[in-house]
Amino acid sequence: MPQSTARTGSVAAVETTPVTTARPVRGWRDYALLLALACCWSSTYPLTKIGLGSIPPVTFISARSLVAFAFLYVILRIRGLKLPTDLKAWKLFAFQQLINSTVPFLMITWAQLYVPASSTVVLASTTPIFAFLITWAITRHEPATLLKLIGAILGLAGTAVIIGLDALHGLGNEIFAEIAILLATMSFACATIFGLRLTDYDPMVVAAGSLLFGGLVLLPASLVIDHPWTLHPTLEAIAAVIAMGIFSSALGLMLFYMCLTRLGTLTTNAQGYLRIPIGVGLSVALLGETVPSNLVLGLVLVMAGVAAMTVPGERLKGRWKNR
């Protein structure tokens, strides 16, 4: 049920409104937030590669989450906001973090031991399709139009072209690892839908609470498995942890919940396709990788898919009638 909220502190007072309430008109600022989210999360690819060079995965994920929480907590204090103290809020934060970060990231990290990076990117790009199917068949919390489905398929095709069609030839060789990646992408899709339950809280509060839980839940495993006090991370790896904590995790999650509130789940998921060309560009700039020859064609398909998923159908109908 759509809700209008008036935020007081970290928790908003909820005032229910009829289901027929019209959505606010989306403006360029909303889509600028979507692009900013894609940029923040695109940095995940090169920064993770740098950080994992000398920091094990569990310790890396836990450290970046705690760095992100510390960054957001300082800003929360400056803004005069506090984290909620009720058990209900923390249950929501914990569950959201588990399905949106902790569990899927660990599954993908394990799967990448057996699946090439190119195939992983293609499989992980199915999140918008899973979000569409779940919305259309189960939740129906927003219109799942044919145009959005076409956009999801175009974006997936563009991703395959950018990464290289040869990445599709290797699919099926490591079936269990590939299933794990698909389950992780389904978890991401479910997280975007479940995240709508958190719109009664300030996006920064949700991000901070989720990151604190995510960092603490992996900390015992990091201490037992990785013995972080014995590690000798490079300065580049430490910088990657800090940068990823601030940009990818802290700002990224905050923008994610803002986009969910303003644009809905299906449109928010469209940023998954924008991350591919942006991530390729960052890899070229930060890691010196070469630009794929098929980047332009893939980028055209990706942009067409994102446009189909983000432009409201009513606007297209109105323009067609005017013509």
Disulfide bonds with the S-S distance in Angstrom:
none
